[in-house]
Amino acid sequence: MRLLIALIFFAASALAQSAPASEAVLEVFVREDCPHCAAAKEYLPTIARERSDLQVVVRTIDNDAQALEDLIRHSRMAGQWPPGVPAFVIQGRILVGFDTPASTGPKLALLIDNREPEPTGVDTTLFGAVDVERLGLPLFTLALGLLDGFNPCAMWVLLFLLSLLVHLHDRKRMALIAGTFVLVSGGVYFLFMSAWLNVFRIVGFSDALRWGLGALALAIGAINIKDFARSGAGFTLSIPASAKPGLYARMRAVMQTQALFPALLGVASLAVVVNGVELLCTAGFPAIYTAVLTQQELNPAAHYAYLGLYILGYIADDALMVAAAVIALSSRKLTERTGRWLKLISGAVMAMLGAVMLLRPEWL
């Protein structure tokens, strides 16, 4: 009897050792209108070839309520919130996002093998993990903010205001009034961009929206380039001539106010009015940037932190002009020639962003 039990146990052990191990399952959560998801799906056959023991399952959250529910559950359990796509999940571990096979492929291999990546950067509270690979987003943010700050509409008002303030020969008052204008303009612009960001977070970033934004960017770029070649001809994205007398009157009212606090209130209201009037001039860059920002796998606090970084770039050139004018007690108005060159640079960059959004969305 003992011999029979021993033989049965030996046979069962042998069968267990010879049986093929169950396949590990890699779930890939995607959305139909997500360009990064499309790039991830193109890479999946490579994973299947290299990992014959791995079962790859693609789950589309657009039309599969259970897939969306599972993605939310996996994201909560892994501390990856809010959920993002494409998301790779294996045995409770999760990797969100896909850039290129060269950059994301090694990270995915580490996820499948349950190995920790070597630290390559610094984990920040506001901006998330910032390393060499992700350094592009902060630099892109600052560069676009700086370029947006050179908008001829905003610069025209500030330089005209400085040309009036310089006659006071009072550096402190000049710095306070002009500085208030710059800071309030930055605050209003931050609220404007936050509205764009929330719109894209609510409606999502579909292919139709991407094509619409790309076409808008190309149109704005073409108009600005046209303004360089033929200034004043046809439709233009500039402060309307009808609005300028009112702005002149507000700036002169600020100059004539003797008490400092009412003058600061006056220039703050001027900044709000100017940002409303120049809405058409400045809509392009915020729309494109916030659309790109919503595609990054970041938490809401990081999204707003990047908006703040953008605003720092946006007001940096204005702050530099104010500082130079205060130190030298001099200012020059924005000439038509300089404005046309700024229009050309702005238009060329906007057209380039539009072309990338239409033809190479995976670059964003």
GIZI-V769904 format. One record per helix or strand of 2 or more residues. SS is the DSSP state (A for helix, B for strand). FROM is the first residue (numbers start at 0). LEN is the number of residues. If there is no record, write none. Layout:
ss/from/len
SS/FROM/LEN
SS/FROM/LEN
This chain:
ss/from/len
A/1/17
B/23/7
A/34/16
B/53/7
A/64/14
B/86/4
B/92/4
A/100/13
B/120/4
B/127/4
A/134/15
A/151/17
A/170/33
A/206/23
A/240/16
A/259/18
A/278/16
A/299/29
A/335/24
A/360/3
